[in-house]
Structures are given as structure tokens and as C-alpha cells.
């Protein structure tokens, strides 16, 4: 039995494997884009009607309902906070500190954190809220 062998190139291209790869990449990017940086500190943010979008800041200070202070997800005190912030500051005047204060925490605790950061040369602050 003799088989006929053709040396001509195949004119059709199969897109099925390419489609599978594109679909997998699409699923991967959709799933990874949903991840939000959450430092694990339980804070109930105050609600606002008009929420403005701000750039995410790598410097996050969280103040819980019991006035515990966390910097970048690690528990700290007001006395240790300046040293922690100073280690993370790259360009003193361009840094933005994101403050996640619980809605039941006193304004005094937030002002103390802002005062500490201003003493280190940080002039930009964002207080995170939730839209109602």
C-alpha cells in the first residue's frame, strides 16, 4: 500500500490553540485586577455621598475603633509611628499618606497622625471613605 505524500505547505491555520491561550490570559487578568490591597485591619470607614477617586498610596495608616494604630498592616504606637513612616518615605514632599480611620474614632487620633507626618515633611493626606 502506497501513501501519497504531499510536500505543499498547509494553507489553513488553526486558531483553536491561540483562542485557548487568549481566553486563559483574559481570565487571568480579569481575576487579578479584582484584587484590592487590604492590610487586614478591620476599619469601618465613614460614608460619604460624593466619593472622589484618589491614587492608591503605598503609605497606609489605619486607626481602629479602639484607637489602635497600624502602619502598613503592622501594629504600632504613636511613639513608634514617626520612625516607621520615615523608613518608608522616598521623596518627602511627593508622598501621600492614606488614613483609614474608623468612623467611631475620635478626630484627635487622626489629627495626631497628620501632625506626626507633617513633622516628617509629608504634606499630602487622603482620608479614605466609602460611598453610601
N, CA, C and O atoms as a MOPAC input file, in Angstrom:
PM7 MOZYME 1SCF
protein

 N      0.83300 1    -1.15400 1     0.00000 1
 C      0.00000 1     0.00000 1     0.00000 1
 C      0.89200 1     1.23600 1     0.00000 1
 O      1.78400 1     1.38500 1     0.83500 1
 N      0.63300 1     2.09200 1    -0.93500 1
 C      1.45100 1     3.27400 1    -1.08300 1
 C      0.62300 1     4.50300 1    -0.70600 1
 O     -0.47600 1     4.71700 1    -1.21800 1
 N      1.19100 1     5.31300 1     0.21500 1
 C      0.52100 1     6.55100 1     0.63500 1
 C      1.06600 1     7.71500 1    -0.16700 1
 O      2.24500 1     7.76800 1    -0.51700 1
 N      0.17300 1     8.64100 1    -0.44400 1
 C      0.57800 1     9.80400 1    -1.20200 1
 C      1.07800 1    10.87100 1    -0.22600 1
 O      0.35100 1    11.27500 1     0.68200 1
 N      2.28300 1    11.31200 1    -0.40900 1
 C      2.89000 1    12.31600 1     0.44800 1
 C      2.93800 1    13.63500 1    -0.31900 1
 O      3.43400 1    13.71200 1    -1.44400 1
 N      2.39900 1    14.67700 1     0.33800 1
 C      2.36900 1    15.97700 1    -0.30900 1
 C      3.38700 1    16.89300 1     0.35700 1
 O      3.44300 1    16.95600 1     1.58500 1
 N      4.16800 1    17.58200 1    -0.40300 1
 C      5.16900 1    18.48900 1     0.12100 1
 C      4.68300 1    19.93300 1     0.10700 1
 O      5.47700 1    20.84300 1     0.34500 1
 N      3.41000 1    20.16800 1    -0.16300 1
 C      2.86700 1    21.51900 1    -0.19600 1
 C      2.61600 1    22.00000 1     1.24600 1
 O      2.21600 1    21.20800 1     2.09900 1
 N      2.84800 1    23.28600 1     1.51500 1
 C      2.52600 1    23.80600 1     2.85900 1
 C      1.00800 1    23.87700 1     3.05900 1
 O      0.24700 1    24.06400 1     2.10900 1
 N      0.60200 1    23.72700 1     4.28700 1
 C     -0.82900 1    23.79600 1     4.60600 1
 C     -1.25000 1    25.25800 1     4.53300 1
 O     -0.62100 1    26.12600 1     5.13800 1
 N     -2.30700 1    25.51900 1     3.79600 1
 C     -2.75300 1    26.89100 1     3.59600 1
 C     -3.61900 1    27.38500 1     4.74600 1
 O     -3.73500 1    28.59700 1     4.92900 1
 N     -4.21900 1    26.52100 1     5.51200 1
 C     -5.12200 1    26.92700 1     6.60300 1
 C     -4.35300 1    26.90200 1     7.92600 1
 O     -3.49300 1    26.05000 1     8.14900 1
 N     -4.68500 1    27.85400 1     8.78800 1
 C     -4.05500 1    27.93800 1    10.10800 1
 C     -5.12700 1    27.67100 1    11.15800 1
 O     -6.22500 1    28.22300 1    11.08200 1
 N     -4.82000 1    26.84900 1    12.11300 1
 C     -5.78700 1    26.51900 1    13.16300 1
 C     -5.67300 1    27.53300 1    14.29900 1
 O     -4.62700 1    27.65000 1    14.93800 1
 N     -6.75200 1    28.25800 1    14.54000 1
 C     -6.77400 1    29.27800 1    15.58600 1
 C     -7.24300 1    28.73800 1    16.93500 1
 O     -7.32200 1    29.49700 1    17.90100 1
 N     -7.54800 1    27.47900 1    17.02200 1
 C     -8.12900 1    26.95400 1    18.26300 1
 C     -7.15300 1    27.04600 1    19.44300 1
 O     -7.56300 1    27.40100 1    20.54800 1
 N     -5.88900 1    26.73500 1    19.22800 1
 C     -4.94300 1    26.82900 1    20.34800 1
 C     -4.67800 1    28.28500 1    20.72800 1
 O     -4.51000 1    28.59400 1    21.90800 1
 N     -4.64000 1    29.17600 1    19.74700 1
 C     -4.44700 1    30.59500 1    20.01800 1
 C     -5.64200 1    31.16300 1    20.78400 1
 O     -5.47300 1    31.98800 1    21.68200 1
 N     -6.82500 1    30.72900 1    20.43400 1
 C     -8.03700 1    31.16600 1    21.13500 1
 C     -8.01200 1    30.70500 1    22.59300 1
 O     -8.40200 1    31.46400 1    23.48000 1
 N     -7.57000 1    29.50700 1    22.84900 1
 C     -7.47900 1    28.99900 1    24.21700 1
 C     -6.51200 1    29.84500 1    25.05000 1
 O     -6.80300 1    30.17800 1    26.19900 1
 N     -5.38400 1    30.18500 1    24.47700 1
 C     -4.38900 1    30.97700 1    25.20400 1
 C     -4.92700 1    32.36900 1    25.50200 1
 O     -4.76000 1    32.86800 1    26.61500 1
 N     -5.56800 1    33.00100 1    24.53200 1
 C     -6.13300 1    34.33700 1    24.73800 1
 C     -7.22200 1    34.28900 1    25.80300 1
 O     -7.29600 1    35.18800 1    26.64100 1
 N     -8.05800 1    33.27300 1    25.79200 1
 C     -9.10500 1    33.13400 1    26.79900 1
 C     -8.51000 1    32.96200 1    28.19600 1
 O     -8.99600 1    33.56400 1    29.15300 1
 N     -7.47900 1    32.15700 1    28.31900 1
 C     -6.82900 1    31.97100 1    29.62000 1
 C     -6.18300 1    33.26800 1    30.11300 1
 O     -6.26300 1    33.59300 1    31.29800 1
 N     -5.54600 1    34.00400 1    29.20800 1
 C     -4.96900 1    35.29300 1    29.59900 1
 C     -6.04200 1    36.27700 1    30.03300 1
 O     -5.85400 1    37.01400 1    31.00100 1
 N     -7.15000 1    36.29700 1    29.33600 1
 C     -8.25800 1    37.17800 1    29.69200 1
 C     -8.79800 1    36.84200 1    31.08500 1
 O     -9.02800 1    37.74200 1    31.89300 1
 N     -8.99700 1    35.57200 1    31.36500 1
 C     -9.46600 1    35.15100 1    32.68900 1
 C     -8.44400 1    35.52500 1    33.75800 1
 O     -8.82000 1    36.00300 1    34.82900 1
 N     -7.17200 1    35.31900 1    33.48700 1
 C     -6.12500 1    35.65000 1    34.45600 1
 C     -6.13700 1    37.13600 1    34.78700 1
 O     -6.09900 1    37.50900 1    35.95900 1
 N     -6.19100 1    37.99400 1    33.76000 1
 C     -6.16300 1    39.43200 1    34.01400 1
 C     -7.44100 1    39.92800 1    34.67400 1
 O     -7.39500 1    40.85400 1    35.48400 1
 N     -8.56600 1    39.33700 1    34.34600 1
 C     -9.81200 1    39.73100 1    35.00000 1
 C     -9.78600 1    39.36800 1    36.48400 1
 O    -10.23800 1    40.14600 1    37.32300 1
 N     -9.26600 1    38.20600 1    36.79900 1
 C     -9.21100 1    37.80100 1    38.21000 1
 C     -8.19900 1    38.60900 1    39.00500 1
 O     -8.47900 1    39.01500 1    40.13300 1
 N     -7.03300 1    38.84500 1    38.43200 1
 C     -6.00900 1    39.56800 1    39.19200 1
 C     -6.31400 1    41.05200 1    39.30200 1
 O     -5.82300 1    41.71100 1    40.21800 1
 N     -7.11000 1    41.59400 1    38.39500 1
 C     -7.44200 1    43.01100 1    38.50400 1
 C     -8.44700 1    43.27400 1    39.61800 1
 O     -8.63200 1    44.42300 1    40.01800 1
 N     -9.09400 1    42.24100 1    40.12100 1
 C    -10.08600 1    42.40300 1    41.17400 1
 C     -9.46500 1    42.44500 1    42.56200 1
 O    -10.14800 1    42.79100 1    43.52600 1
 N     -8.20300 1    42.10600 1    42.68400 1
 C     -7.56600 1    42.10400 1    43.99400 1
 C     -7.33000 1    43.53100 1    44.46000 1
 O     -6.80900 1    44.35700 1    43.71000 1
 N     -7.70600 1    43.81500 1    45.67500 1
 C     -7.53900 1    45.13400 1    46.26700 1
 C     -6.55200 1    44.98600 1    47.41200 1
 O     -6.58100 1    44.00600 1    48.15600 1
 N     -5.67800 1    45.97600 1    47.54100 1
 C     -4.72800 1    45.94500 1    48.64300 1
 C     -5.49900 1    46.16300 1    49.93200 1
 O     -6.05800 1    47.23400 1    50.16300 1
 N     -5.52100 1    45.14000 1    50.76100 1
 C     -6.21500 1    45.23000 1    52.03300 1
 C     -5.24100 1    44.76500 1    53.09300 1
 O     -4.75900 1    43.63400 1    53.04800 1
 N     -4.95500 1    45.62200 1    54.03300 1
 C     -3.92900 1    45.29200 1    55.00700 1
 C     -4.44500 1    44.44700 1    56.15700 1
 O     -3.68400 1    44.16000 1    57.08100 1
 N     -5.70200 1    44.04000 1    56.14100 1
 C     -6.21900 1    43.13900 1    57.14800 1
 C     -6.68800 1    43.80400 1    58.42600 1
 O     -7.09500 1    43.10600 1    59.35500 1
 N     -6.64700 1    45.10300 1    58.51100 1
 C     -7.09500 1    45.81600 1    59.69800 1
 C     -8.57700 1    46.10800 1    59.52100 1
 O     -8.97900 1    46.69400 1    58.51500 1
 N     -9.39600 1    45.70200 1    60.49500 1
 C    -10.84000 1    45.88900 1    60.40500 1
 C    -11.19500 1    47.32200 1    60.77300 1
 O    -11.13300 1    47.70800 1    61.94000 1
 N    -11.56600 1    48.10300 1    59.76900 1
 C    -11.92000 1    49.50800 1    59.96400 1
 C    -13.23500 1    49.76000 1    59.23800 1
 O    -13.35900 1    49.44700 1    58.05400 1
 N    -14.21500 1    50.32200 1    59.93700 1
 C    -15.48000 1    50.72000 1    59.31500 1
 C    -15.34600 1    52.18000 1    58.91000 1
 O    -15.37200 1    53.07800 1    59.75200 1
 N    -15.20400 1    52.40200 1    57.61700 1
 C    -14.93600 1    53.74600 1    57.11000 1
 C    -16.19100 1    54.60000 1    57.16400 1
 O    -17.30100 1    54.08100 1    57.04600 1
 N    -16.02500 1    55.90500 1    57.34200 1
 C    -17.18000 1    56.79500 1    57.29000 1
 C    -17.75500 1    56.83600 1    55.88100 1
 O    -17.03500 1    56.64600 1    54.90100 1
 N    -19.04000 1    57.08200 1    55.78800 1
 C    -19.72500 1    57.08300 1    54.49700 1
 C    -19.89700 1    58.50900 1    53.98400 1
 O    -20.13900 1    59.43600 1    54.75600 1
 N    -19.77000 1    58.66600 1    52.67600 1
 C    -19.98000 1    59.95300 1    52.02500 1
 C    -20.89600 1    59.75000 1    50.82300 1
 O    -21.01800 1    58.64100 1    50.30300 1
 N    -21.52600 1    60.81500 1    50.39500 1
 C    -22.36600 1    60.73700 1    49.20200 1
 C    -21.54300 1    60.93600 1    47.94000 1
 O    -21.84400 1    60.34700 1    46.90200 1
 N    -20.51800 1    61.75400 1    48.02100 1
 C    -19.67100 1    62.04500 1    46.86000 1
 C    -18.27700 1    61.53100 1    47.13800 1
 O    -17.50000 1    62.15300 1    47.86100 1
 N    -17.97600 1    60.40000 1    46.56000 1
 C    -16.66000 1    59.80600 1    46.75600 1
 C    -15.77500 1    60.17800 1    45.58400 1
 O    -16.16700 1    60.02700 1    44.42700 1
 N    -14.58600 1    60.66300 1    45.88300 1
 C    -13.65600 1    61.00000 1    44.80800 1
 C    -12.60300 1    59.90900 1    44.72000 1
 O    -12.18100 1    59.34100 1    45.72700 1
 N    -12.19600 1    59.63700 1    43.51000 1
 C    -11.16300 1    58.63200 1    43.28300 1
 C     -9.80600 1    59.26600 1    43.54800 1
 O     -9.51100 1    60.36200 1    43.07200 1
 N     -8.99400 1    58.56200 1    44.30900 1
 C     -7.64500 1    59.05200 1    44.56700 1
 C     -6.65500 1    57.96300 1    44.21400 1
 O     -6.99600 1    56.78100 1    44.18000 1
 N     -5.45500 1    58.36400 1    43.95700 1
 C     -4.43400 1    57.37900 1    43.63900 1
 C     -4.11800 1    56.56700 1    44.88700 1
 O     -4.09800 1    57.09200 1    46.00000 1
 N     -3.87700 1    55.30400 1    44.68400 1
 C     -3.58000 1    54.46100 1    45.83000 1
 C     -2.20700 1    54.82800 1    46.36700 1
 O     -1.26700 1    55.06800 1    45.60900 1
 N     -2.11400 1    54.86700 1    47.65200 1
 C     -0.87600 1    55.25500 1    48.29700 1
 C     -0.25500 1    54.03300 1    48.95400 1
 O     -0.95600 1    53.25200 1    49.59600 1
 N      1.03500 1    53.86200 1    48.80400 1
 C      1.66000 1    52.73700 1    49.48300 1
 C      1.79500 1    52.96400 1    50.99200 1
 O      2.04000 1    52.01600 1    51.73800 1
 N      1.63800 1    54.20900 1    51.44500 1
 C      1.76600 1    54.50600 1    52.87000 1
 C      0.37300 1    54.58300 1    53.47900 1
 O     -0.34100 1    55.56900 1    53.29200 1
 N     -0.01200 1    53.53600 1    54.21100 1
 C     -1.35700 1    53.44300 1    54.75700 1
 C     -1.27900 1    53.40000 1    56.27900 1
 O     -0.59900 1    52.55400 1    56.86000 1
 N     -1.99600 1    54.33900 1    56.91200 1
 C     -2.10900 1    54.35700 1    58.37100 1
 C     -3.56500 1    54.04800 1    58.70000 1
 O     -4.46700 1    54.75800 1    58.25500 1
 N     -3.79900 1    52.99300 1    59.47700 1
 C     -5.14900 1    52.60300 1    59.86200 1
 C     -5.33400 1    52.84400 1    61.34900 1
 O     -4.45500 1    52.54000 1    62.15600 1
 N     -6.50000 1    53.39900 1    61.70500 1
 C     -6.83700 1    53.63700 1    63.11000 1
 C     -8.13900 1    52.89600 1    63.37900 1
 O     -9.16400 1    53.19800 1    62.76900 1
 N     -8.10500 1    51.92800 1    64.29100 1
 C     -9.28000 1    51.11200 1    64.56900 1
 C    -10.21000 1    51.80800 1    65.55600 1
 O     -9.90700 1    52.88200 1    66.07400 1
 N    -11.34500 1    51.16900 1    65.80000 1
 C    -12.35400 1    51.70600 1    66.70900 1
 C    -11.80100 1    51.88400 1    68.12100 1
 O    -12.20900 1    52.79400 1    68.84200 1
 N    -10.87800 1    51.01800 1    68.51100 1
 C    -10.28200 1    51.09100 1    69.84800 1
 C     -9.02400 1    51.94900 1    69.86800 1
 O     -8.24000 1    51.87700 1    70.81500 1
 N     -8.82200 1    52.76800 1    68.82500 1
 C     -7.70000 1    53.70300 1    68.68900 1
 C     -6.34600 1    53.00900 1    68.57500 1
 O     -5.31800 1    53.59900 1    68.90900 1
 N     -6.33700 1    51.76200 1    68.10600 1
 C     -5.07400 1    51.09500 1    67.81300 1
 C     -4.59500 1    51.59600 1    66.45400 1
 O     -5.39800 1    51.78900 1    65.54100 1
 N     -3.30300 1    51.80300 1    66.32200 1
 C     -2.73700 1    52.35500 1    65.09200 1
 C     -1.92600 1    51.27500 1    64.38200 1
 O     -1.10800 1    50.58200 1    64.98800 1
 N     -2.17900 1    51.15400 1    63.07100 1
 C     -1.44800 1    50.21400 1    62.23300 1
 C     -0.82500 1    51.00000 1    61.08700 1
 O     -1.47300 1    51.84200 1    60.46600 1
 N      0.45200 1    50.70700 1    60.81800 1
 C      1.12500 1    51.31500 1    59.67100 1
 C      1.53200 1    50.19100 1    58.73100 1
 O      2.31600 1    49.31400 1    59.09400 1
 N      0.99400 1    50.22900 1    57.53300 1
 C      1.25200 1    49.20500 1    56.52400 1
 C      0.87100 1    47.81400 1    57.03500 1
 O      1.53500 1    46.82600 1    56.71800 1
 N     -0.19900 1    47.74400 1    57.82400 1
 C     -0.70500 1    46.46500 1    58.31500 1
 C     -0.05000 1    45.96100 1    59.58100 1
 O     -0.45500 1    44.92100 1    60.10100 1
 N      0.95200 1    46.66300 1    60.09700 1
 C      1.63500 1    46.23900 1    61.32000 1
 C      1.26300 1    47.16900 1    62.46100 1
 O      1.27000 1    48.39100 1    62.31100 1
 N      0.94100 1    46.58000 1    63.59400 1
 C      0.53800 1    47.37200 1    64.74400 1
 C      1.71400 1    48.19900 1    65.25100 1
 O      2.84100 1    47.71300 1    65.34600 1
 N      1.42900 1    49.45400 1    65.57500 1
 C      2.44700 1    50.36800 1    66.07400 1
 C      1.80500 1    51.32100 1    67.08000 1
 O      0.59700 1    51.27100 1    67.31200 1
 N      2.61100 1    52.17400 1    67.66200 1
 C      2.10900 1    53.18100 1    68.59700 1
 C      2.40800 1    54.56100 1    68.02600 1
 O      3.13600 1    54.69300 1    67.04200 1
 N      1.84100 1    55.58200 1    68.65000 1
 C      2.12700 1    56.95000 1    68.19400 1
 C      3.60500 1    57.28400 1    68.34700 1
 O      4.15300 1    58.05200 1    67.55500 1
 N      4.25400 1    56.71600 1    69.35600 1
 C      5.67900 1    56.98600 1    69.56800 1
 C      6.54600 1    56.33000 1    68.49100 1
 O      7.57400 1    56.88600 1    68.10200 1
 N      6.13800 1    55.15000 1    68.00700 1
 C      6.92300 1    54.42400 1    67.00200 1
 C      6.57100 1    54.83700 1    65.57300 1
 O      7.32300 1    54.54900 1    64.64200 1
 N      5.43200 1    55.50800 1    65.39400 1
 C      4.95600 1    55.85100 1    64.06000 1
 C      5.91800 1    56.74100 1    63.26700 1
 O      6.11100 1    56.48200 1    62.07900 1
 N      6.53500 1    57.77900 1    63.85700 1
 C      7.45700 1    58.60400 1    63.05200 1
 C      8.62100 1    57.81200 1    62.46300 1
 O      9.00000 1    58.03200 1    61.31200 1
 N      9.18400 1    56.90200 1    63.23300 1
 C     10.30500 1    56.10400 1    62.72100 1
 C      9.84500 1    55.17700 1    61.60100 1
 O     10.56900 1    54.97000 1    60.62700 1
 N      8.64400 1    54.61900 1    61.73800 1
 C      8.11700 1    53.72600 1    60.70400 1
 C      7.85700 1    54.47600 1    59.40200 1
 O      8.18600 1    53.98800 1    58.32100 1
 N      7.26700 1    55.66200 1    59.51000 1
 C      6.97900 1    56.45500 1    58.31400 1
 C      8.26800 1    56.91700 1    57.65400 1
 O      8.38600 1    56.89900 1    56.42900 1
 N      9.22700 1    57.32700 1    58.46100 1
 C     10.48700 1    57.84800 1    57.91300 1
 C     11.24100 1    56.78100 1    57.12900 1
 O     11.92300 1    57.09900 1    56.15500 1
 N     11.12700 1    55.50800 1    57.54300 1
 C     11.78500 1    54.42300 1    56.81000 1
 C     11.18500 1    54.23900 1    55.42300 1
 O     11.88800 1    53.86100 1    54.48600 1
 N      9.89300 1    54.50400 1    55.28700 1
 C      9.19400 1    54.23700 1    54.03000 1
 C      9.13700 1    55.43000 1    53.07600 1
 O      8.81300 1    55.26000 1    51.90100 1
 N      9.44200 1    56.61200 1    53.55300 1
 C      9.35200 1    57.80500 1    52.70200 1
 C     10.48600 1    57.78800 1    51.67800 1
 O     11.65300 1    57.60000 1    52.02300 1
 N     10.11400 1    57.98900 1    50.40400 1
 C     11.11900 1    58.05300 1    49.34100 1
 C     11.46600 1    59.49500 1    49.03100 1
 O     12.61100 1    59.92100 1    49.18100 1
 N     10.46100 1    60.23700 1    48.59800 1
 C     10.62400 1    61.65600 1    48.32000 1
 C      9.69600 1    62.38700 1    49.26900 1
 O      8.47600 1    62.31000 1    49.12000 1
 N     10.24000 1    63.08400 1    50.22900 1
 C      9.44800 1    63.62500 1    51.33000 1
 C      8.25700 1    64.47000 1    50.89100 1
 O      7.17800 1    64.34000 1    51.46800 1
 N      8.41600 1    65.31900 1    49.90300 1
 C      7.32800 1    66.21800 1    49.55100 1
 C      6.32700 1    65.59400 1    48.59300 1
 O      5.22300 1    66.11400 1    48.43400 1
 N      6.68700 1    64.49800 1    47.95700 1
 C      5.78400 1    63.88200 1    46.98500 1
 C      4.95900 1    62.74000 1    47.56500 1
 O      4.09000 1    62.21200 1    46.87000 1
 N      5.19100 1    62.35100 1    48.77800 1
 C      4.48400 1    61.22000 1    49.35800 1
 C      3.07200 1    61.60400 1    49.78900 1
 O      2.81200 1    62.74000 1    50.18600 1
 N      2.18000 1    60.64400 1    49.70300 1
 C      0.79800 1    60.81000 1    50.11700 1
 C      0.50200 1    59.72100 1    51.14100 1
 O      0.76500 1    58.54500 1    50.88900 1
 N     -0.03300 1    60.09400 1    52.27400 1
 C     -0.38400 1    59.11200 1    53.29800 1
 C     -1.88600 1    58.91500 1    53.27200 1
 O     -2.65200 1    59.87500 1    53.36100 1
 N     -2.29800 1    57.66600 1    53.14900 1
 C     -3.70700 1    57.30100 1    53.15600 1
 C     -4.09100 1    56.94100 1    54.58600 1
 O     -3.50700 1    56.03700 1    55.18400 1
 N     -5.07200 1    57.65000 1    55.12900 1
 C     -5.51300 1    57.41600 1    56.50700 1
 C     -6.84800 1    56.69800 1    56.46300 1
 O     -7.82700 1    57.22100 1    55.93000 1
 N     -6.88500 1    55.49000 1    57.02700 1
 C     -8.10900 1    54.71200 1    57.13700 1
 C     -8.53800 1    54.75100 1    58.60000 1
 O     -8.11700 1    53.91500 1    59.39900 1
 N     -9.36900 1    55.71400 1    58.94100 1
 C     -9.81400 1    55.86200 1    60.32500 1
 C    -11.22400 1    55.31600 1    60.46000 1
 O    -12.08400 1    55.58600 1    59.62100 1
 N    -11.45900 1    54.55500 1    61.50600 1
 C    -12.79400 1    54.03700 1    61.78600 1
 C    -13.74700 1    55.21200 1    62.00100 1
 O    -13.34300 1    56.26200 1    62.50100 1
 N    -14.99900 1    55.03200 1    61.62500 1
 C    -15.95000 1    56.13900 1    61.73200 1
 C    -16.23800 1    56.52000 1    63.18000 1
 O    -16.71300 1    57.62600 1    63.43900 1
 N    -15.95800 1    55.62400 1    64.13200 1
 C    -16.22400 1    55.91100 1    65.54100 1
 C    -15.00100 1    56.42800 1    66.30100 1
 O    -15.09300 1    56.72100 1    67.49300 1
 N    -13.86200 1    56.54300 1    65.62300 1
 C    -12.65200 1    57.01100 1    66.30000 1
 C    -12.71100 1    58.53400 1    66.43000 1
 O    -13.30900 1    59.21700 1    65.59900 1
 N    -12.09600 1    59.04200 1    67.46400 1
 C    -12.13500 1    60.49300 1    67.67500 1
 C    -11.24400 1    61.20900 1    66.65500 1
 O    -10.26900 1    60.65200 1    66.14900 1
 N    -11.60500 1    62.43300 1    66.38000 1
 C    -10.84900 1    63.24700 1    65.42900 1
 C     -9.44300 1    63.52700 1    65.95700 1
 O     -8.51800 1    63.75400 1    65.17800 1
 N     -9.28900 1    63.51200 1    67.24800 1
 C     -7.99800 1    63.77600 1    67.87500 1
 C     -6.94100 1    62.77200 1    67.41700 1
 O     -5.79700 1    63.15300 1    67.17000 1
 N     -7.31000 1    61.49000 1    67.30000 1
 C     -6.35200 1    60.46800 1    66.87200 1
 C     -5.89900 1    60.70600 1    65.43600 1
 O     -4.72600 1    60.51800 1    65.11200 1
 N     -6.82500 1    61.11700 1    64.58000 1
 C     -6.48200 1    61.39500 1    63.17900 1
 C     -5.56000 1    62.61300 1    63.09500 1
 O     -4.59600 1    62.61300 1    62.32900 1
 N     -5.85600 1    63.64500 1    63.88100 1
 C     -5.03900 1    64.85800 1    63.87000 1
 C     -3.62000 1    64.55100 1    64.36700 1
 O     -2.65100 1    65.11300 1    63.85600 1
 N     -3.49400 1    63.67100 1    65.35000 1
 C     -2.15700 1    63.30000 1    65.84400 1
 C     -1.34300 1    62.62400 1    64.75200 1
 O     -0.15100 1    62.89400 1    64.60800 1
 N     -1.97900 1    61.74400 1    63.98100 1
 C     -1.26700 1    61.05600 1    62.89100 1
 C     -0.85000 1    62.06600 1    61.82300 1
 O      0.27500 1    62.00900 1    61.32500 1
 N     -1.73900 1    62.98500 1    61.47000 1
 C     -1.40800 1    64.01000 1    60.47300 1
 C     -0.27600 1    64.89700 1    60.97400 1
 O      0.61200 1    65.26900 1    60.20600 1
 N     -0.30700 1    65.23500 1    62.25300 1
 C      0.74000 1    66.07800 1    62.82700 1
 C      2.09800 1    65.38600 1    62.79200 1
 O      3.11500 1    66.01600 1    62.50300 1
 N      2.10900 1    64.09800 1    63.08700 1
 C      3.36400 1    63.33400 1    63.03300 1
 C      3.92100 1    63.33700 1    61.60600 1
 O      5.11600 1    63.54900 1    61.40000 1
 N      3.05400 1    63.10200 1    60.63200 1
 C      3.50400 1    63.05200 1    59.23500 1
 C      3.96700 1    64.42400 1    58.75000 1
 O      4.94700 1    64.52400 1    58.01100 1
 N      3.26500 1    65.48100 1    59.16500 1
 C      3.69300 1    66.83100 1    58.77800 1
 C      5.05800 1    67.15200 1    59.37000 1
 O      5.86200 1    67.83600 1    58.73600 1
 N      5.32400 1    66.67200 1    60.56200 1
 C      6.63400 1    66.87100 1    61.17200 1
 C      7.74700 1    66.20400 1    60.38700 1
 O      8.90400 1    66.61300 1    60.48000 1
 N      7.40500 1    65.17300 1    59.61000 1
 C      8.39500 1    64.48400 1    58.78100 1
 C      8.48200 1    65.06000 1    57.36900 1
 O      9.28700 1    64.60300 1    56.55800 1
 N      7.65800 1    66.06000 1    57.07700 1
 C      7.72600 1    66.70800 1    55.77300 1
 C      6.68500 1    66.25000 1    54.77700 1
 O      6.73100 1    66.66600 1    53.62000 1
 N      5.74500 1    65.40800 1    55.18300 1
 C      4.69600 1    64.94600 1    54.27600 1
 C      3.57700 1    65.97700 1    54.28800 1
 O      3.08200 1    66.35000 1    55.35200 1
 N      3.17900 1    66.43600 1    53.10600 1
 C      2.15300 1    67.47200 1    53.01800 1
 C      0.84600 1    66.98100 1    52.41500 1
 O     -0.13600 1    67.72300 1    52.41100 1
 N      0.80300 1    65.75200 1    51.90500 1
 C     -0.39800 1    65.25000 1    51.23700 1
 C     -1.01500 1    64.12700 1    52.07200 1
 O     -0.34000 1    63.18200 1    52.48200 1
 N     -2.32100 1    64.26400 1    52.30900 1
 C     -3.04900 1    63.27000 1    53.09700 1
 C     -4.35600 1    62.95400 1    52.39700 1
 O     -4.96800 1    63.82700 1    51.78100 1
 N     -4.77900 1    61.70900 1    52.49400 1
 C     -6.07400 1    61.29900 1    51.98400 1
 C     -6.76600 1    60.51500 1    53.08000 1
 O     -6.20600 1    59.56500 1    53.62700 1
 N     -7.99000 1    60.91700 1    53.40000 1
 C     -8.77200 1    60.18400 1    54.39300 1
 C     -9.74600 1    59.32200 1    53.60800 1
 O    -10.59200 1    59.84100 1    52.88000 1
 N     -9.62900 1    58.00700 1    53.75200 1
 C    -10.43000 1    57.09500 1    52.96100 1
 C    -11.85200 1    57.01600 1    53.50400 1
 O    -12.07200 1    56.94500 1    54.71400 1
 N    -12.82300 1    57.03200 1    52.57100 1
 C    -14.23700 1    56.90600 1    52.91400 1
 C    -14.87100 1    55.86400 1    52.00300 1
 O    -14.25000 1    55.37400 1    51.06000 1
 N    -16.12800 1    55.53800 1    52.30900 1
 C    -16.91000 1    54.63400 1    51.47000 1
 C    -18.10700 1    55.39200 1    50.93200 1
 O    -18.64100 1    56.28100 1    51.59400 1
 N    -18.52300 1    55.03700 1    49.73300 1
 C    -19.71600 1    55.65500 1    49.18100 1
 C    -20.93700 1    54.95000 1    49.76200 1
 O    -20.95000 1    53.72700 1    49.90200 1
 N    -21.96300 1    55.73200 1    50.09800 1
 C    -23.19000 1    55.17200 1    50.68200 1
 C    -23.91800 1    54.31700 1    49.68700 1
 O    -24.97100 1    53.76400 1    50.00300 1

